[in-house]
């Protein structure tokens, strides 16, 4: 659940609504080793990798916008949504199969609150 939560945080940092989140994401500018950046480099062709090398980690609004555009060109929002659906399904299954004594309802509530964000 921790890994899923971090991936969700990385995605929201880039694509989330700052008015809802209460903050403006800065992962791209600060050169964070995020799920989006890793997935981008896994899927990118040499030209797209060059864009990442030129723009990622730079505190320049145009370069940040170019990275976000590249993420969209690589369809990362859709890939993230599929990843999220699969992870939620796997986590729910593990919680349901947990041995007695594991606070299943509390874990499902935590998961639900993470998914809603």
MODELLER restraints for C-alpha pairs under 7 A, 6 or more apart:
rsr = mdl.restraints
at = mdl.atoms
rsr.add(forms.Gaussian(group=physical.xy_distance, feature=features.Distance(at['CA:1:A'], at['CA:91:A']), mean=6.71, stdev=0.5))
rsr.add(forms.Gaussian(group=physical.xy_distance, feature=features.Distance(at['CA:4:A'], at['CA:87:A']), mean=6.80, stdev=0.5))
rsr.add(forms.Gaussian(group=physical.xy_distance, feature=features.Distance(at['CA:5:A'], at['CA:114:A']), mean=6.79, stdev=0.5))
rsr.add(forms.Gaussian(group=physical.xy_distance, feature=features.Distance(at['CA:7:A'], at['CA:35:A']), mean=5.81, stdev=0.5))
rsr.add(forms.Gaussian(group=physical.xy_distance, feature=features.Distance(at['CA:10:A'], at['CA:34:A']), mean=5.86, stdev=0.5))
rsr.add(forms.Gaussian(group=physical.xy_distance, feature=features.Distance(at['CA:10:A'], at['CA:35:A']), mean=6.26, stdev=0.5))
rsr.add(forms.Gaussian(group=physical.xy_distance, feature=features.Distance(at['CA:10:A'], at['CA:36:A']), mean=6.89, stdev=0.5))
rsr.add(forms.Gaussian(group=physical.xy_distance, feature=features.Distance(at['CA:11:A'], at['CA:36:A']), mean=6.76, stdev=0.5))
rsr.add(forms.Gaussian(group=physical.xy_distance, feature=features.Distance(at['CA:13:A'], at['CA:25:A']), mean=4.29, stdev=0.5))
rsr.add(forms.Gaussian(group=physical.xy_distance, feature=features.Distance(at['CA:13:A'], at['CA:26:A']), mean=6.90, stdev=0.5))
rsr.add(forms.Gaussian(group=physical.xy_distance, feature=features.Distance(at['CA:13:A'], at['CA:27:A']), mean=6.65, stdev=0.5))
rsr.add(forms.Gaussian(group=physical.xy_distance, feature=features.Distance(at['CA:14:A'], at['CA:25:A']), mean=5.80, stdev=0.5))
rsr.add(forms.Gaussian(group=physical.xy_distance, feature=features.Distance(at['CA:18:A'], at['CA:24:A']), mean=5.11, stdev=0.5))
rsr.add(forms.Gaussian(group=physical.xy_distance, feature=features.Distance(at['CA:28:A'], at['CA:56:A']), mean=5.77, stdev=0.5))
rsr.add(forms.Gaussian(group=physical.xy_distance, feature=features.Distance(at['CA:28:A'], at['CA:57:A']), mean=5.52, stdev=0.5))
rsr.add(forms.Gaussian(group=physical.xy_distance, feature=features.Distance(at['CA:28:A'], at['CA:64:A']), mean=6.33, stdev=0.5))
rsr.add(forms.Gaussian(group=physical.xy_distance, feature=features.Distance(at['CA:29:A'], at['CA:56:A']), mean=6.65, stdev=0.5))
rsr.add(forms.Gaussian(group=physical.xy_distance, feature=features.Distance(at['CA:29:A'], at['CA:57:A']), mean=4.50, stdev=0.5))
rsr.add(forms.Gaussian(group=physical.xy_distance, feature=features.Distance(at['CA:29:A'], at['CA:58:A']), mean=5.00, stdev=0.5))
rsr.add(forms.Gaussian(group=physical.xy_distance, feature=features.Distance(at['CA:29:A'], at['CA:59:A']), mean=4.76, stdev=0.5))
rsr.add(forms.Gaussian(group=physical.xy_distance, feature=features.Distance(at['CA:29:A'], at['CA:64:A']), mean=6.72, stdev=0.5))
rsr.add(forms.Gaussian(group=physical.xy_distance, feature=features.Distance(at['CA:30:A'], at['CA:57:A']), mean=5.19, stdev=0.5))
rsr.add(forms.Gaussian(group=physical.xy_distance, feature=features.Distance(at['CA:31:A'], at['CA:56:A']), mean=6.14, stdev=0.5))
rsr.add(forms.Gaussian(group=physical.xy_distance, feature=features.Distance(at['CA:31:A'], at['CA:57:A']), mean=3.88, stdev=0.5))
rsr.add(forms.Gaussian(group=physical.xy_distance, feature=features.Distance(at['CA:40:A'], at['CA:71:A']), mean=6.53, stdev=0.5))
rsr.add(forms.Gaussian(group=physical.xy_distance, feature=features.Distance(at['CA:41:A'], at['CA:49:A']), mean=6.26, stdev=0.5))
rsr.add(forms.Gaussian(group=physical.xy_distance, feature=features.Distance(at['CA:52:A'], at['CA:67:A']), mean=6.57, stdev=0.5))
rsr.add(forms.Gaussian(group=physical.xy_distance, feature=features.Distance(at['CA:55:A'], at['CA:63:A']), mean=4.81, stdev=0.5))
rsr.add(forms.Gaussian(group=physical.xy_distance, feature=features.Distance(at['CA:55:A'], at['CA:64:A']), mean=6.69, stdev=0.5))
rsr.add(forms.Gaussian(group=physical.xy_distance, feature=features.Distance(at['CA:55:A'], at['CA:67:A']), mean=6.56, stdev=0.5))
rsr.add(forms.Gaussian(group=physical.xy_distance, feature=features.Distance(at['CA:56:A'], at['CA:67:A']), mean=6.69, stdev=0.5))
rsr.add(forms.Gaussian(group=physical.xy_distance, feature=features.Distance(at['CA:95:A'], at['CA:104:A']), mean=5.90, stdev=0.5))
rsr.add(forms.Gaussian(group=physical.xy_distance, feature=features.Distance(at['CA:96:A'], at['CA:104:A']), mean=6.87, stdev=0.5))
